[in-house]
Each structure stands twice: as structure tokens, then as C-alpha cells.
Amino acid sequence: MFADRAKILIRSGKGGDGHVSFRRELYVPNGGPDGGDGGRGGDVIFEVDKGLNTLQDYRHRRKFAAKDGSPGGKRRCHGADAEDIVLNVPEGTVVKEAQSGKVIADMSGDNCRQIILKGGKGGLGNQHYATSTMQVPKYAQPGQPSRELWVTLELKVIADVGLVGFPNVGKSTFLSRVTNAQPKIANYHFTTLNPNLGVVDLEEGQGFVVADIPGLIEGASEGAGLGHEFLRHIERTRLIIHVVDAAGTEGRDPIDDIYKINGELEAYNPEIAKRPQIIAANKTDVIYPDGEDPITRLKAEFEPKGMKVYPISGVTGAGLKELLYGVSKMLQEMDRSPVVFEQEYFPEDELIYENLPYTVSVEEGMYVVEGPKIEKMLGYTNLDSEKGFAFFQKFLKDAGILTELEAAGIKDGDTVRMYGLQFDYYK
């Protein structure tokens, strides 16, 4: 089964906790601190596997977690770093944050491997906290917490040219004639349920990749039929071949067909509708000489709009060579770099203040701020350094804690307590 979409939960590894211990040697009754540092938690990494063409592996398993780092040990022993978890995906997979739909990574072009969630850093052992005034530190830094994120994976096929058109206009037959693809062909609507890729081989390296986008219907842009499932696959193409039944064998008007399909493209993504189009007026082998020539009608309607019309027959092969060389010529004049979606969501920045539960209360004239994530933040922030304290102040501001304190009536000089830390508030 072809799977081009999945929703999964990914989790990075927690950093190992630093260790509290003291040297115990013969004749050294009061040895100094020797607690080791914790190991790094595992990263969540996405990597392109050229042998994959589906997201089937992610349809039945939904949770993927890296391992946690090991805690530090005695005698300055460093905890082991955890292994990263590597998730293999087909080229062209776009990783998005599930709730907002923003792009985290586009696994195409030069981007073959990307860290999506970094594992937590290991905490420092108590050996790092010895000072001239604190020679017996009984505190070690906890490891940074793990991070979780729901992401959607969308496979958008990578092709130079996309074939669009109503069902049964002959796209699959066209693809089988001009490429090495072997799509299943039958005479009923929604024949093609998977996007088919084929390579057109022309001399002097002027070949290109064609994607047969399954037959669209009216309302596809609103999700009718399987519209949304298919339209995403045309987002990377740089040129569109609009295949139309010029003979009207199913009783439809070819000109009306083109306008309807272009209307669906416009509704789904206006950028796609602006891309260059070539019209392949198919089934010329069953056009009868009596009456108005549909090819003449199509040319009169669309060529003034910049859409060249090529009469072809997917059955007999007539006109295919001219069409393919016309497409190749247009592609040579266009930018050949792949369409790659820019990153819009940065987990490292977004997750630090996400869902931060805390309480602000007043006890005996002192303002008390508590919350599990605040405790962790204090645990791995070095407040003795200027940089660490500046980071902590930014954290209080960005998390909304300073605003909450001001709303509670705090004034300059009042005392704030956060677990074991106390400081005077000054705006």
C-alpha cells in the first residue's frame, strides 16, 4: 500500500544527572568532591533513504523515542552518552509541526540528514561546584529534560513535470508511452491511486522526471474524492502538462475541463496555478472530421494565454516527440534547482517555554514562584555567571512570570523565592 502521510510522536533523550560523591581514600578522610557528569541524551534524526518511496513504516507505529543519557558516577566517571535514533524517510518527505502545520525540515535536495530534536545535555557533577567558600558541595546539576513533539510527515514527490487532468483522459497511457514507468491502466474513474513517476530519456542529457498526479475531480481542493491526498504531489513540479480528452469521448467539453482543473489548482495553492502549463490534447485518433475541430478551439482559447497546445495520441504515439522536445526546451530555460520548502518552525526555540505550568503566590510578604519546569530550569542554569543569569532573566520574561509577579503587586526591593533561590526584585 502506498502511504504518503503519517503523524508520529518523537521524543529526544533526557540528559543524565550529575553525581554527588566525595573522594574516599586511605589516609584521606575528607577528600574533595568527585561526582561525574551525566551523559548526553539521544537526538532524533531524520535521514533520507534512497531505497524508500513510501511512509508505510510510520502508519502502524506512532511513537519514536531516543534513549536517555546515563547518570554520572563516582571518581569523576562520566555517564555514557545515549545513542541517537535515526528515522529513515523517502526523499521528498516534509516534516511539519503537527498543530501549526509549519515546516521543520524538507528532506530533499542537499538536505539528506537533519537533527529535529536535540537530546538534553548531561548535568554537571558536584566536582564543578567546589569553591573556596563551598568546599563540600552536596549539589549536582540534573540533566536537561527530554523533549516531545508531534509531527506530520508528508511525502511530496520530486519531479520536473506534473501531469494533471480529469480521470480517464489518458495520463497513465501517456506516461507508459514516453517513460519507463508501467502504471496500471483501466477504464474507470480514479484508475491511478498512487502518484507514478517516470523518466523521459532524451539525447544530450535533456531528459526529465514526470509525475502522473492521480485524476482530479471538481471539489478536489476542498478534499472531495482523494483531492488533498494527490494535490500535494504537484507542489514541487516546475512545469505542468495538462492532459485533456480533446475528442470528448465521455461527453465533456475539453475547454471546460481545463478551466475546472485549473480552478482546483488555484483554490489549493495559487502558486501552483501560476506555473507554466502545456496542454496535451489527447485522443486525436478518435476525433472525427465532421463538425468543429476541437484542436483549433483549444489553440484559439489557450495559446493567447501562453499555454501551447500539442495534439497527441497516447495510443498511436502521434505528436509525442514534438511535445517532449517542447517540454525539454521549456525546462532548459527554467531554473533547474529543486523546489525546497524553507524551515518555518524551530523546535529548539519553540519548545523551551511550551506548556510551562507555574504558580505565583505571596507567603509572609515574599513572592513565591513554583513549577516543575522552573525547577528544572534552575537546575541546569549557572546563575553564578553573568551569561547564565542573563539567560535566566530572559526566561522569566519570555515565560510571562515577570508579568504575573507585577500583576500580583510586586514592587522594587520585594523578595522573590524560587525553590532554594531568593533574590530581590528590581524592574
C-alpha positions as a Markdown table, in Angstrom:
| # | Residue | x | y | z |
|---|---|---|---|---|
| 1 | Met | 0.0 | 0.0 | 0.0 |
| 2 | Phe | 1.3 | 3.5 | -0.9 |
| 3 | Ala | 1.4 | 5.7 | 2.2 |
| 4 | Asp | 2.3 | 9.4 | 1.7 |
| 5 | Arg | 1.2 | 10.9 | 5.0 |
| 6 | Ala | 1.7 | 9.9 | 8.7 |
| 7 | Lys | 1.5 | 11.5 | 12.1 |
| 8 | Ile | 4.0 | 10.5 | 14.8 |
| 9 | Leu | 5.3 | 11.5 | 18.2 |
| 10 | Ile | 9.1 | 11.9 | 18.5 |
| 11 | Arg | 11.0 | 12.3 | 21.8 |
| 12 | Ser | 14.6 | 13.1 | 22.4 |
| 13 | Gly | 16.6 | 11.6 | 25.2 |
| 14 | Lys | 17.0 | 13.2 | 28.7 |
| 15 | Gly | 20.4 | 14.1 | 29.8 |
| 16 | Gly | 21.9 | 12.0 | 32.6 |
| 17 | Asp | 22.0 | 13.6 | 36.0 |
| 18 | Gly | 25.3 | 14.8 | 37.5 |
| 19 | His | 26.5 | 12.7 | 40.5 |
| 20 | Val | 27.2 | 13.8 | 44.1 |
| 21 | Ser | 30.1 | 11.9 | 45.7 |
| 22 | Phe | 33.3 | 12.6 | 47.6 |
| 23 | Arg | 36.7 | 11.0 | 47.4 |
| 24 | Arg | 37.3 | 8.3 | 49.9 |
| 25 | Glu | 40.9 | 7.1 | 50.0 |
| 26 | Leu | 43.1 | 5.6 | 52.7 |
| 27 | Tyr | 44.6 | 8.4 | 54.8 |
| 28 | Val | 42.4 | 11.0 | 53.0 |
| 29 | Pro | 39.4 | 11.2 | 55.4 |
| 30 | Asn | 37.9 | 14.3 | 53.9 |
| 31 | Gly | 38.5 | 14.1 | 50.1 |
| 32 | Gly | 37.1 | 16.6 | 47.8 |
| 33 | Pro | 34.0 | 16.2 | 45.5 |
| 34 | Asp | 34.5 | 13.7 | 42.7 |
| 35 | Gly | 30.9 | 13.3 | 41.2 |
| 36 | Gly | 31.0 | 12.8 | 37.5 |
| 37 | Asp | 28.9 | 14.4 | 34.8 |
| 38 | Gly | 25.8 | 12.9 | 33.2 |
| 39 | Gly | 25.8 | 11.7 | 29.6 |
| 40 | Arg | 24.1 | 13.4 | 26.7 |
| 41 | Gly | 20.6 | 12.3 | 25.7 |
| 42 | Gly | 20.0 | 10.9 | 22.2 |
| 43 | Asp | 19.0 | 13.1 | 19.3 |
| 44 | Val | 16.1 | 12.4 | 17.0 |
| 45 | Ile | 17.5 | 12.5 | 13.4 |
| 46 | Phe | 15.7 | 12.2 | 10.1 |
| 47 | Glu | 17.7 | 10.7 | 7.2 |
| 48 | Val | 16.9 | 10.1 | 3.5 |
| 49 | Asp | 16.9 | 6.5 | 2.4 |
| 50 | Lys | 17.0 | 6.4 | -1.4 |
| 51 | Gly | 15.6 | 2.9 | -1.4 |
| 52 | Leu | 12.3 | 4.1 | 0.1 |
| 53 | Asn | 9.3 | 5.5 | -1.8 |
| 54 | Thr | 6.6 | 5.3 | 0.9 |
| 55 | Leu | 5.9 | 6.3 | 4.5 |
| 56 | Gln | 4.4 | 2.9 | 5.2 |
| 57 | Asp | 6.8 | 2.2 | 8.2 |
| 58 | Tyr | 5.1 | 5.1 | 10.1 |
| 59 | Arg | 1.5 | 4.1 | 9.6 |
| 60 | His | 1.3 | 1.5 | 12.3 |
| 61 | Arg | 4.0 | 2.6 | 14.8 |
| 62 | Arg | 3.4 | 6.1 | 16.1 |
| 63 | Lys | 6.0 | 6.8 | 18.9 |
| 64 | Phe | 9.7 | 7.0 | 18.4 |
| 65 | Ala | 12.0 | 7.9 | 21.3 |
| 66 | Ala | 15.7 | 8.2 | 21.7 |
| 67 | Lys | 17.4 | 6.8 | 24.8 |
| 68 | Asp | 18.3 | 8.8 | 27.9 |
| 69 | Gly | 21.9 | 9.6 | 28.9 |
| 70 | Ser | 23.4 | 7.7 | 31.8 |
| 71 | Pro | 24.0 | 9.4 | 35.1 |
| 72 | Gly | 27.5 | 10.3 | 36.3 |
| 73 | Gly | 29.3 | 8.2 | 38.7 |
| 74 | Lys | 31.9 | 8.3 | 41.5 |
| 75 | Arg | 35.5 | 9.1 | 40.9 |
| 76 | Arg | 34.7 | 11.6 | 38.2 |
| 77 | Cys | 33.2 | 8.9 | 35.9 |
| 78 | His | 31.3 | 10.5 | 33.0 |
| 79 | Gly | 27.9 | 8.9 | 32.2 |
| 80 | Ala | 27.6 | 7.3 | 28.8 |
| 81 | Asp | 26.1 | 9.3 | 26.0 |
| 82 | Ala | 22.9 | 7.8 | 24.6 |
| 83 | Glu | 22.6 | 6.6 | 21.1 |
| 84 | Asp | 20.7 | 8.8 | 18.6 |
| 85 | Ile | 17.5 | 7.5 | 17.0 |
| 86 | Val | 17.6 | 7.7 | 13.2 |
| 87 | Leu | 14.3 | 7.7 | 11.3 |
| 88 | Asn | 14.7 | 6.8 | 7.6 |
| 89 | Val | 12.3 | 8.5 | 5.2 |
| 90 | Pro | 12.0 | 8.7 | 1.4 |
| 91 | Glu | 13.5 | 11.7 | -0.5 |
| 92 | Gly | 10.9 | 14.5 | -0.7 |
| 93 | Thr | 9.4 | 14.0 | 2.8 |
| 94 | Val | 8.4 | 17.2 | 4.5 |
| 95 | Val | 8.4 | 17.2 | 8.3 |
| 96 | Lys | 5.9 | 19.6 | 9.9 |
| 97 | Glu | 4.9 | 20.5 | 13.4 |
| 98 | Ala | 1.5 | 18.8 | 13.7 |
| 99 | Gln | -0.5 | 21.6 | 15.3 |
| 100 | Ser | 0.6 | 24.6 | 13.3 |
| 101 | Gly | 1.5 | 22.8 | 10.1 |
| 102 | Lys | 4.8 | 24.8 | 9.9 |
| 103 | Val | 7.7 | 23.2 | 8.1 |
| 104 | Ile | 10.5 | 21.8 | 10.3 |
| 105 | Ala | 12.5 | 20.1 | 7.6 |
| 106 | Asp | 12.3 | 19.3 | 3.9 |
| 107 | Met | 14.2 | 16.1 | 3.3 |
| 108 | Ser | 15.2 | 16.8 | -0.3 |
| 109 | Gly | 17.9 | 18.4 | -2.4 |
| 110 | Asp | 21.1 | 18.6 | -0.3 |
| 111 | Asn | 19.3 | 18.1 | 2.9 |
| 112 | Cys | 19.8 | 14.3 | 3.4 |
| 113 | Arg | 20.2 | 14.3 | 7.2 |
| 114 | Gln | 18.8 | 16.7 | 9.9 |
| 115 | Ile | 18.6 | 16.7 | 13.7 |
| 116 | Ile | 15.0 | 17.5 | 14.5 |
| 117 | Leu | 15.1 | 17.2 | 18.3 |
| 118 | Lys | 18.3 | 17.5 | 20.3 |
| 119 | Gly | 18.9 | 15.3 | 23.3 |
| 120 | Gly | 19.3 | 17.0 | 26.7 |
| 121 | Lys | 22.8 | 17.9 | 27.9 |
| 122 | Gly | 24.1 | 15.9 | 30.8 |
| 123 | Gly | 24.2 | 17.5 | 34.2 |
| 124 | Leu | 27.4 | 18.5 | 35.9 |
| 125 | Gly | 28.7 | 16.5 | 38.9 |
| 126 | Asn | 29.4 | 18.2 | 42.2 |
| 127 | Gln | 33.1 | 18.4 | 41.4 |
| 128 | His | 32.3 | 21.5 | 39.4 |
| 129 | Tyr | 30.7 | 23.4 | 42.3 |
| 130 | Ala | 33.6 | 23.4 | 44.7 |
| 131 | Thr | 34.7 | 26.9 | 45.6 |
| 132 | Ser | 36.9 | 28.5 | 48.3 |
| 133 | Thr | 33.8 | 29.1 | 50.4 |
| 134 | Met | 31.9 | 25.9 | 49.5 |
| 135 | Gln | 34.4 | 23.0 | 49.6 |
| 136 | Val | 31.8 | 20.3 | 50.2 |
| 137 | Pro | 29.1 | 20.9 | 47.6 |
| 138 | Lys | 26.3 | 18.5 | 48.0 |
| 139 | Tyr | 24.6 | 19.6 | 44.9 |
| 140 | Ala | 24.8 | 18.2 | 41.3 |
| 141 | Gln | 23.1 | 19.5 | 38.2 |
| 142 | Pro | 20.2 | 17.5 | 36.8 |
| 143 | Gly | 20.3 | 16.5 | 33.1 |
| 144 | Gln | 18.4 | 18.6 | 30.7 |
| 145 | Pro | 14.9 | 17.2 | 30.2 |
| 146 | Ser | 13.8 | 15.3 | 27.1 |
| 147 | Arg | 11.5 | 17.0 | 24.5 |
| 148 | Glu | 8.5 | 15.6 | 22.8 |
| 149 | Leu | 6.9 | 16.8 | 19.6 |
| 150 | Trp | 4.0 | 15.6 | 17.4 |
| 151 | Val | 5.0 | 15.9 | 13.7 |
| 152 | Thr | 3.3 | 15.1 | 10.5 |
| 153 | Leu | 5.3 | 13.5 | 7.6 |
| 154 | Glu | 4.2 | 14.4 | 4.1 |
| 155 | Leu | 5.7 | 12.8 | 1.0 |
| 156 | Lys | 5.7 | 15.2 | -1.9 |
| 157 | Val | 7.1 | 13.5 | -5.0 |
| 158 | Ile | 10.1 | 15.1 | -6.7 |
| 159 | Ala | 9.5 | 15.6 | -10.4 |
| 160 | Asp | 10.2 | 18.2 | -13.0 |
| 161 | Val | 6.9 | 17.9 | -14.7 |
| 162 | Gly | 3.4 | 17.0 | -13.3 |
| 163 | Leu | 0.6 | 15.5 | -15.3 |
| 164 | Val | -2.9 | 16.8 | -14.4 |
| 165 | Gly | -6.3 | 16.3 | -15.8 |
| 166 | Phe | -9.7 | 14.6 | -15.2 |
| 167 | Pro | -9.8 | 10.8 | -14.8 |
| 168 | Asn | -9.7 | 8.8 | -18.0 |
| 169 | Val | -8.1 | 11.5 | -20.1 |
| 170 | Gly | -5.2 | 9.2 | -20.8 |
| 171 | Lys | -2.4 | 10.4 | -18.4 |
| 172 | Ser | -1.4 | 6.8 | -17.5 |
| 173 | Thr | -1.3 | 5.8 | -21.1 |
| 174 | Phe | 0.8 | 8.9 | -22.0 |
| 175 | Leu | 3.2 | 8.1 | -19.1 |
| 176 | Ser | 3.7 | 4.5 | -20.2 |
| 177 | Arg | 4.4 | 5.6 | -23.8 |
| 178 | Val | 7.0 | 8.3 | -23.0 |
| 179 | Thr | 8.8 | 6.9 | -19.9 |
| 180 | Asn | 10.0 | 3.7 | -18.3 |
| 181 | Ala | 7.0 | 3.7 | -15.9 |
| 182 | Gln | 4.5 | 0.9 | -16.0 |
| 183 | Pro | 1.3 | 2.2 | -14.4 |
| 184 | Lys | -1.8 | 0.1 | -14.1 |
| 185 | Ile | -4.3 | 1.2 | -16.7 |
| 186 | Ala | -8.0 | 0.5 | -16.8 |
| 187 | Asn | -11.1 | 2.3 | -17.9 |
| 188 | Tyr | -12.8 | 3.6 | -14.7 |
| 189 | His | -12.5 | 6.7 | -12.7 |
| 190 | Phe | -9.7 | 7.1 | -10.2 |
| 191 | Thr | -7.7 | 4.4 | -12.0 |
| 192 | Thr | -4.5 | 5.7 | -10.6 |
| 193 | Leu | -4.5 | 5.7 | -6.8 |
| 194 | Asn | -0.7 | 6.3 | -6.4 |
| 195 | Pro | 1.4 | 9.0 | -8.0 |
| 196 | Asn | 3.5 | 7.3 | -10.7 |
| 197 | Leu | 7.0 | 8.6 | -11.6 |
| 198 | Gly | 8.7 | 8.0 | -14.9 |
| 199 | Val | 11.9 | 9.3 | -16.5 |
| 200 | Val | 11.8 | 10.6 | -20.1 |
| 201 | Asp | 15.1 | 9.9 | -21.8 |
| 202 | Leu | 16.2 | 12.3 | -24.5 |
| 203 | Glu | 19.6 | 12.7 | -26.1 |
| 204 | Glu | 22.3 | 15.0 | -24.7 |
| 205 | Gly | 21.1 | 14.7 | -21.1 |
| 206 | Gln | 17.9 | 16.7 | -21.7 |
| 207 | Gly | 15.7 | 14.1 | -20.0 |
| 208 | Phe | 13.3 | 14.9 | -17.2 |
| 209 | Val | 11.2 | 13.2 | -14.5 |
| 210 | Val | 7.4 | 13.2 | -14.9 |
| 211 | Ala | 4.8 | 12.5 | -12.2 |
| 212 | Asp | 1.4 | 11.3 | -13.0 |
| 213 | Ile | -0.8 | 13.0 | -10.4 |
| 214 | Pro | -4.0 | 10.9 | -10.0 |
| 215 | Gly | -7.1 | 12.1 | -11.7 |
| 216 | Leu | -8.7 | 15.2 | -10.1 |
| 217 | Ile | -12.3 | 15.9 | -9.8 |
| 218 | Glu | -14.4 | 19.0 | -9.0 |
| 219 | Gly | -14.0 | 19.9 | -5.3 |
| 220 | Ala | -10.6 | 18.3 | -5.1 |
| 221 | Ser | -9.1 | 21.4 | -3.4 |
| 222 | Glu | -11.8 | 21.1 | -0.7 |
| 223 | Gly | -10.9 | 17.4 | -0.1 |
| 224 | Ala | -13.6 | 15.8 | -2.4 |
| 225 | Gly | -12.6 | 12.4 | -3.5 |
| 226 | Leu | -8.9 | 12.0 | -2.8 |
| 227 | Gly | -8.1 | 15.5 | -3.9 |
| 228 | His | -6.0 | 16.7 | -1.0 |
| 229 | Glu | -4.1 | 13.4 | -0.9 |
| 230 | Phe | -3.0 | 14.0 | -4.5 |
| 231 | Leu | -2.6 | 17.7 | -4.9 |
| 232 | Arg | 0.4 | 17.9 | -2.5 |
| 233 | His | 2.4 | 15.9 | -5.0 |
| 234 | Ile | 2.3 | 18.6 | -7.6 |
| 235 | Glu | 3.8 | 21.3 | -5.3 |
| 236 | Arg | 7.4 | 20.5 | -6.3 |
| 237 | Thr | 6.9 | 20.4 | -10.1 |
| 238 | Arg | 8.1 | 23.3 | -12.2 |
| 239 | Leu | 6.0 | 22.7 | -15.3 |
| 240 | Ile | 2.5 | 21.2 | -15.7 |
| 241 | Ile | 1.3 | 19.1 | -18.6 |
| 242 | His | -2.4 | 19.4 | -18.7 |
| 243 | Val | -3.8 | 16.3 | -20.4 |
| 244 | Val | -7.3 | 16.7 | -21.8 |
| 245 | Asp | -9.6 | 14.5 | -23.8 |
| 246 | Ala | -9.8 | 16.5 | -26.9 |
| 247 | Ala | -12.3 | 14.1 | -28.5 |
| 248 | Gly | -14.7 | 14.5 | -25.6 |
| 249 | Thr | -15.2 | 10.7 | -25.5 |
| 250 | Glu | -17.1 | 11.0 | -22.2 |
| 251 | Gly | -19.3 | 13.8 | -23.3 |
| 252 | Arg | -17.3 | 16.6 | -21.5 |
| 253 | Asp | -16.1 | 19.8 | -23.2 |
| 254 | Pro | -12.2 | 19.9 | -23.1 |
| 255 | Ile | -12.1 | 23.6 | -22.7 |
| 256 | Asp | -14.4 | 23.4 | -19.7 |
| 257 | Asp | -12.3 | 20.6 | -18.3 |
| 258 | Ile | -9.1 | 22.7 | -18.3 |
| 259 | Tyr | -10.8 | 25.6 | -16.6 |
| 260 | Lys | -12.2 | 23.4 | -13.9 |
| 261 | Ile | -8.9 | 21.7 | -13.1 |
| 262 | Asn | -7.1 | 25.0 | -13.1 |
| 263 | Gly | -9.7 | 26.3 | -10.7 |
| 264 | Glu | -8.9 | 23.4 | -8.3 |
| 265 | Leu | -5.2 | 24.2 | -8.5 |
| 266 | Glu | -5.9 | 27.9 | -7.8 |
| 267 | Ala | -8.0 | 27.0 | -4.8 |
| 268 | Tyr | -5.5 | 24.6 | -3.4 |
| 269 | Asn | -2.4 | 26.8 | -3.9 |
| 270 | Pro | -2.3 | 29.9 | -6.1 |
| 271 | Glu | 1.4 | 29.5 | -6.6 |
| 272 | Ile | 0.9 | 26.2 | -8.4 |
| 273 | Ala | -1.7 | 27.7 | -10.7 |
| 274 | Lys | 0.9 | 30.3 | -11.9 |
| 275 | Arg | 3.4 | 27.7 | -13.0 |
| 276 | Pro | 3.9 | 27.3 | -16.8 |
| 277 | Gln | 1.5 | 24.9 | -18.5 |
| 278 | Ile | 1.5 | 22.9 | -21.7 |
| 279 | Ile | -1.8 | 21.4 | -23.0 |
| 280 | Ala | -1.6 | 17.9 | -24.3 |
| 281 | Ala | -4.8 | 17.5 | -26.4 |
| 282 | Asn | -5.0 | 13.7 | -26.3 |
| 283 | Lys | -7.1 | 11.1 | -28.1 |
| 284 | Thr | -6.7 | 12.8 | -31.5 |
| 285 | Asp | -7.0 | 9.3 | -33.0 |
| 286 | Val | -10.8 | 9.2 | -32.3 |
| 287 | Ile | -11.6 | 12.8 | -33.4 |
| 288 | Tyr | -14.0 | 12.6 | -36.3 |
| 289 | Pro | -13.6 | 15.0 | -39.3 |
| 290 | Asp | -17.2 | 16.3 | -39.2 |
| 291 | Gly | -18.1 | 19.3 | -37.1 |
| 292 | Glu | -15.8 | 21.9 | -35.4 |
| 293 | Asp | -12.1 | 20.9 | -34.9 |
| 294 | Pro | -11.5 | 20.7 | -31.1 |
| 295 | Ile | -7.8 | 21.3 | -31.6 |
| 296 | Thr | -8.5 | 24.6 | -33.3 |
| 297 | Arg | -10.8 | 25.6 | -30.5 |
| 298 | Leu | -8.3 | 24.7 | -27.8 |
| 299 | Lys | -5.5 | 26.7 | -29.6 |
| 300 | Ala | -7.7 | 29.7 | -30.0 |
| 301 | Glu | -8.7 | 29.7 | -26.4 |
| 302 | Phe | -5.4 | 29.0 | -24.6 |
| 303 | Glu | -2.4 | 29.8 | -26.8 |
| 304 | Pro | -3.1 | 33.6 | -26.5 |
| 305 | Lys | -2.8 | 33.0 | -22.7 |
| 306 | Gly | 0.7 | 31.5 | -23.1 |
| 307 | Met | -0.4 | 27.8 | -23.0 |
| 308 | Lys | 0.9 | 26.0 | -26.1 |
| 309 | Val | -1.4 | 23.2 | -27.3 |
| 310 | Tyr | 0.1 | 19.9 | -28.6 |
| 311 | Pro | -2.3 | 17.5 | -30.3 |
| 312 | Ile | -1.2 | 13.9 | -29.4 |
| 313 | Ser | -2.4 | 10.3 | -29.2 |
| 314 | Gly | -1.2 | 8.2 | -26.4 |
| 315 | Val | -2.4 | 5.1 | -28.2 |
| 316 | Thr | -0.7 | 5.6 | -31.6 |
| 317 | Gly | 2.1 | 7.8 | -30.3 |
| 318 | Ala | 1.3 | 10.7 | -32.7 |
| 319 | Gly | 2.7 | 14.1 | -31.6 |
| 320 | Leu | 4.5 | 12.7 | -28.6 |
| 321 | Lys | 8.0 | 13.6 | -29.9 |
| 322 | Glu | 7.1 | 17.2 | -30.5 |
| 323 | Leu | 5.5 | 17.5 | -27.1 |
| 324 | Leu | 8.5 | 16.0 | -25.3 |
| 325 | Tyr | 11.0 | 18.2 | -27.0 |
| 326 | Gly | 8.8 | 21.3 | -26.4 |
| 327 | Val | 8.7 | 20.4 | -22.6 |
| 328 | Ser | 12.5 | 19.8 | -22.6 |
| 329 | Lys | 13.1 | 23.2 | -24.2 |
| 330 | Met | 11.0 | 25.0 | -21.7 |
| 331 | Leu | 12.7 | 23.2 | -18.8 |
| 332 | Gln | 16.2 | 24.2 | -20.1 |
| 333 | Glu | 15.1 | 27.8 | -20.0 |
| 334 | Met | 13.9 | 27.5 | -16.4 |
| 335 | Asp | 15.7 | 27.3 | -13.1 |
| 336 | Arg | 16.5 | 23.6 | -12.6 |
| 337 | Ser | 17.1 | 23.7 | -8.9 |
| 338 | Pro | 14.6 | 21.6 | -6.9 |
| 339 | Val | 11.7 | 23.2 | -5.1 |
| 340 | Val | 12.6 | 23.0 | -1.4 |
| 341 | Phe | 10.3 | 24.3 | 1.4 |
| 342 | Glu | 12.0 | 26.7 | 3.9 |
| 343 | Gln | 12.1 | 25.9 | 7.6 |
| 344 | Glu | 9.3 | 27.7 | 9.5 |
| 345 | Tyr | 9.4 | 26.0 | 12.9 |
| 346 | Phe | 12.5 | 25.7 | 15.1 |
| 347 | Pro | 11.9 | 23.2 | 17.9 |
| 348 | Glu | 14.9 | 24.5 | 20.0 |
| 349 | Asp | 13.3 | 27.9 | 20.2 |
| 350 | Glu | 9.6 | 26.9 | 20.3 |
| 351 | Leu | 9.7 | 24.2 | 23.0 |
| 352 | Ile | 11.6 | 25.9 | 25.8 |
| 353 | Tyr | 8.6 | 27.8 | 27.1 |
| 354 | Glu | 5.9 | 25.4 | 25.8 |
| 355 | Asn | 3.2 | 24.5 | 28.3 |
| 356 | Leu | 5.0 | 26.0 | 31.2 |
| 357 | Pro | 3.0 | 25.3 | 34.4 |
| 358 | Tyr | 3.8 | 27.6 | 37.3 |
| 359 | Thr | 2.1 | 29.3 | 40.3 |
| 360 | Val | 2.7 | 32.7 | 41.8 |
| 361 | Ser | 1.7 | 33.2 | 45.4 |
| 362 | Val | 2.5 | 35.5 | 48.4 |
| 363 | Glu | 3.7 | 33.9 | 51.6 |
| 364 | Glu | 4.7 | 36.0 | 54.6 |
| 365 | Gly | 5.5 | 39.1 | 52.4 |
| 366 | Met | 7.6 | 37.0 | 50.0 |
| 367 | Tyr | 6.6 | 36.2 | 46.4 |
| 368 | Val | 6.9 | 32.5 | 45.7 |
| 369 | Val | 7.1 | 31.1 | 42.2 |
| 370 | Glu | 6.9 | 27.3 | 41.8 |
| 371 | Gly | 6.5 | 24.8 | 39.0 |
| 372 | Pro | 8.2 | 21.6 | 37.8 |
| 373 | Lys | 9.8 | 23.1 | 34.7 |
| 374 | Ile | 11.0 | 26.1 | 36.6 |
| 375 | Glu | 12.8 | 23.7 | 39.0 |
| 376 | Lys | 14.5 | 22.0 | 36.0 |
| 377 | Met | 15.4 | 25.4 | 34.5 |
| 378 | Leu | 17.1 | 26.4 | 37.8 |
| 379 | Gly | 18.8 | 23.0 | 37.9 |
| 380 | Tyr | 20.7 | 23.4 | 34.6 |
| 381 | Thr | 21.3 | 27.2 | 34.7 |
| 382 | Asn | 24.5 | 28.5 | 36.2 |
| 383 | Leu | 23.3 | 31.6 | 38.0 |
| 384 | Asp | 26.8 | 32.5 | 39.2 |
| 385 | Ser | 27.8 | 33.5 | 35.7 |
| 386 | Glu | 26.7 | 36.8 | 34.1 |
| 387 | Lys | 25.6 | 35.0 | 30.9 |
| 388 | Gly | 23.7 | 32.4 | 32.9 |
| 389 | Phe | 21.9 | 35.0 | 35.0 |
| 390 | Ala | 21.0 | 37.0 | 31.8 |
| 391 | Phe | 19.6 | 33.8 | 30.3 |
| 392 | Phe | 17.5 | 33.2 | 33.5 |
| 393 | Gln | 16.1 | 36.8 | 33.3 |
| 394 | Lys | 15.1 | 36.3 | 29.7 |
| 395 | Phe | 13.4 | 33.0 | 30.7 |
| 396 | Leu | 11.4 | 34.8 | 33.4 |
| 397 | Lys | 10.3 | 37.5 | 30.9 |
| 398 | Asp | 9.5 | 35.2 | 28.0 |
| 399 | Ala | 7.6 | 32.7 | 30.1 |
| 400 | Gly | 5.4 | 35.5 | 31.4 |
| 401 | Ile | 6.5 | 35.1 | 35.0 |
| 402 | Leu | 7.6 | 38.8 | 35.5 |
| 403 | Thr | 4.2 | 39.9 | 34.1 |
| 404 | Glu | 2.5 | 37.6 | 36.6 |
| 405 | Leu | 4.5 | 39.0 | 39.5 |
| 406 | Glu | 3.7 | 42.6 | 38.6 |
| 407 | Ala | 0.0 | 41.6 | 38.4 |
| 408 | Ala | 0.3 | 40.2 | 41.9 |
| 409 | Gly | 1.6 | 43.7 | 43.1 |
| 410 | Ile | 5.3 | 43.2 | 43.4 |
| 411 | Lys | 7.4 | 46.3 | 44.0 |
| 412 | Asp | 11.1 | 47.2 | 43.7 |
| 413 | Gly | 13.0 | 45.6 | 46.6 |
| 414 | Asp | 10.5 | 42.8 | 47.3 |
| 415 | Thr | 11.9 | 39.3 | 47.7 |
| 416 | Val | 11.1 | 36.5 | 45.3 |
| 417 | Arg | 11.7 | 32.9 | 46.2 |
| 418 | Met | 12.0 | 30.0 | 43.7 |
| 419 | Tyr | 12.7 | 26.8 | 45.5 |
| 420 | Gly | 16.2 | 27.3 | 47.1 |
| 421 | Leu | 16.8 | 30.6 | 45.3 |
| 422 | Gln | 16.0 | 34.0 | 46.7 |
| 423 | Phe | 16.6 | 37.4 | 45.1 |
| 424 | Asp | 15.4 | 41.0 | 45.3 |
| 425 | Tyr | 13.1 | 42.2 | 42.5 |
| 426 | Tyr | 14.1 | 45.4 | 40.7 |
| 427 | Lys | 12.4 | 46.4 | 37.4 |
